[in-house]
Amino acid sequence: MVLRRCRQLLRDEEEALDACQDVFVRLIERRQTLDARYPSSLLYRIATNVCLNRIRDRRRSPASPSGESEAERIHAIACAEPPAGNSDARMLLDWLFNRHPESSRTIAVLHYVDGLTLEQVAAEIGLSVSGVRKRLRRLRQSLMEMER
């Protein structure tokens, strides 16, 4: 399940394997403080965060080993499809996600890409449903401002 999630987000087999290993390293390192009542949800959330962190960190080196830019990778995740030639969409997503907290990106991926309900996202992230709704509303407002 963890490897499948890493593959889905990273779309690079070697990086997905590395990220999968990182998930379990984090799990072992933080085993004393983690709430393990729902282990599959916990693993899924850690895998999502590890992968999104790896994607974010690519900004420091604009091209990944596969040659994709950070903007292309964000576009692929947000649209849940391989990167297309629409550079305007990539630029828009890059602009949008750079102006909001990293957790807002995680919330957007969980809700819009993975199809989790607001309640499920809130449970995964550790925010209230109204907090999740507020973050998504801010993302939409920023998008509407950009379109103007």
C-alpha positions as a Python dict, from the first residue, in 0.01 Angstrom:
ca = {
    (1, 'M'): (0, 0, 0),
    (2, 'V'): (280, 241, 90),
    (3, 'L'): (484, 164, -220),
    (4, 'R'): (175, 198, -439),
    (5, 'R'): (108, 544, -290),
    (6, 'C'): (470, 651, -343),
    (7, 'R'): (461, 530, -703),
    (8, 'Q'): (137, 717, -764),
    (9, 'L'): (273, 1048, -638),
    (10, 'L'): (635, 1031, -752),
    (11, 'R'): (595, 842, -1080),
    (12, 'D'): (955, 723, -1058),
    (13, 'E'): (1022, 366, -945),
    (14, 'E'): (1358, 424, -778),
    (15, 'E'): (1245, 737, -598),
    (16, 'A'): (925, 558, -490),
    (17, 'L'): (1133, 276, -339),
    (18, 'D'): (1348, 529, -153),
    (19, 'A'): (1042, 717, -30),
    (20, 'C'): (880, 392, 83),
    (21, 'Q'): (1186, 313, 290),
    (22, 'D'): (1178, 666, 435),
    (23, 'V'): (817, 611, 543),
    (24, 'F'): (913, 312, 753),
    (25, 'V'): (1220, 487, 892),
    (26, 'R'): (996, 773, 1008),
    (27, 'L'): (754, 524, 1155),
    (28, 'I'): (1030, 358, 1358),
    (29, 'E'): (1182, 691, 1465),
    (30, 'R'): (850, 825, 1590),
    (31, 'R'): (688, 506, 1712),
    (32, 'Q'): (659, 637, 2069),
    (33, 'T'): (457, 945, 1969),
    (34, 'L'): (238, 809, 1690),
    (35, 'D'): (-126, 720, 1733),
    (36, 'A'): (-144, 371, 1581),
    (37, 'R'): (-516, 312, 1619),
    (38, 'Y'): (-558, 329, 1243),
    (39, 'P'): (-230, 194, 1102),
    (40, 'S'): (-326, 204, 734),
    (41, 'S'): (-433, 568, 759),
    (42, 'L'): (-115, 651, 945),
    (43, 'L'): (104, 486, 681),
    (44, 'Y'): (-92, 649, 400),
    (45, 'R'): (-53, 995, 557),
    (46, 'I'): (319, 949, 623),
    (47, 'A'): (371, 825, 265),
    (48, 'T'): (183, 1124, 125),
    (49, 'N'): (386, 1367, 335),
    (50, 'V'): (719, 1203, 250),
    (51, 'C'): (639, 1216, -121),
    (52, 'L'): (513, 1574, -113),
    (53, 'N'): (826, 1677, 79),
    (54, 'R'): (1044, 1511, -185),
    (55, 'I'): (855, 1693, -458),
    (56, 'R'): (887, 2025, -275),
    (57, 'D'): (1259, 1971, -219),
    (58, 'R'): (1312, 1933, -592),
    (59, 'R'): (1271, 2309, -619),
    (60, 'R'): (1627, 2338, -497),
    (61, 'S'): (1736, 2143, -803),
    (62, 'P'): (1492, 2238, -1082),
    (63, 'A'): (1516, 1917, -1283),
    (64, 'S'): (1461, 1573, -1140),
    (65, 'P'): (1662, 1270, -1258),
    (66, 'S'): (1387, 1198, -1509),
    (67, 'G'): (1415, 1552, -1648),
    (68, 'E'): (1078, 1675, -1522),
    (69, 'S'): (1062, 2018, -1363),
    (70, 'E'): (897, 2082, -1027),
    (71, 'A'): (605, 2257, -1195),
    (72, 'E'): (542, 1956, -1418),
    (73, 'R'): (543, 1723, -1116),
    (74, 'I'): (295, 1944, -922),
    (75, 'H'): (71, 1957, -1227),
    (76, 'A'): (84, 1579, -1261),
    (77, 'I'): (-13, 1527, -899),
    (78, 'A'): (-288, 1786, -898),
    (79, 'C'): (-441, 1649, -1216),
    (80, 'A'): (-363, 1282, -1141),
    (81, 'E'): (-230, 1230, -1490),
    (82, 'P'): (108, 1247, -1661),
    (83, 'P'): (231, 1599, -1728),
    (84, 'A'): (87, 1754, -2039),
    (85, 'G'): (218, 2044, -2243),
    (86, 'N'): (0, 2302, -2069),
    (87, 'S'): (264, 2531, -1923),
    (88, 'D'): (1, 2782, -1806),
    (89, 'A'): (-154, 2523, -1573),
    (90, 'R'): (190, 2429, -1438),
    (91, 'M'): (279, 2792, -1375),
    (92, 'L'): (-54, 2852, -1204),
    (93, 'L'): (-12, 2554, -971),
    (94, 'D'): (345, 2654, -893),
    (95, 'W'): (233, 3007, -813),
    (96, 'L'): (-58, 2885, -604),
    (97, 'F'): (128, 2627, -395),
    (98, 'N'): (423, 2858, -329),
    (99, 'R'): (190, 3108, -161),
    (100, 'H'): (25, 2870, 81),
    (101, 'P'): (150, 2641, 358),
    (102, 'E'): (274, 2299, 259),
    (103, 'S'): (-13, 2143, 452),
    (104, 'S'): (-257, 2316, 215),
    (105, 'R'): (-99, 2129, -75),
    (106, 'T'): (-139, 1804, 119),
    (107, 'I'): (-502, 1888, 190),
    (108, 'A'): (-565, 1967, -178),
    (109, 'V'): (-408, 1641, -294),
    (110, 'L'): (-599, 1433, -40),
    (111, 'H'): (-931, 1598, -123),
    (112, 'Y'): (-915, 1669, -497),
    (113, 'V'): (-684, 1394, -621),
    (114, 'D'): (-745, 1111, -374),
    (115, 'G'): (-1114, 1193, -333),
    (116, 'L'): (-1120, 1195, 47),
    (117, 'T'): (-1410, 1374, 212),
    (118, 'L'): (-1350, 1683, 423),
    (119, 'E'): (-1396, 1470, 734),
    (120, 'Q'): (-1141, 1214, 617),
    (121, 'V'): (-890, 1484, 525),
    (122, 'A'): (-939, 1650, 865),
    (123, 'A'): (-871, 1320, 1041),
    (124, 'E'): (-560, 1257, 828),
    (125, 'I'): (-414, 1605, 873),
    (126, 'G'): (-518, 1663, 1234),
    (127, 'L'): (-728, 1971, 1168),
    (128, 'S'): (-1095, 2036, 1218),
    (129, 'V'): (-1331, 2004, 922),
    (130, 'S'): (-1376, 2382, 928),
    (131, 'G'): (-996, 2423, 919),
    (132, 'V'): (-973, 2201, 611),
    (133, 'R'): (-1263, 2387, 449),
    (134, 'K'): (-1091, 2718, 526),
    (135, 'R'): (-763, 2607, 365),
    (136, 'L'): (-942, 2487, 52),
    (137, 'R'): (-1139, 2812, 37),
    (138, 'R'): (-814, 3013, 56),
    (139, 'L'): (-667, 2809, -228),
    (140, 'R'): (-977, 2874, -441),
    (141, 'Q'): (-970, 3246, -356),
    (142, 'S'): (-606, 3272, -457),
    (143, 'L'): (-687, 3095, -780),
    (144, 'M'): (-974, 3334, -855),
    (145, 'E'): (-749, 3635, -779),
    (146, 'M'): (-490, 3501, -1018),
    (147, 'E'): (-749, 3454, -1293),
    (148, 'R'): (-849, 3820, -1264),
}
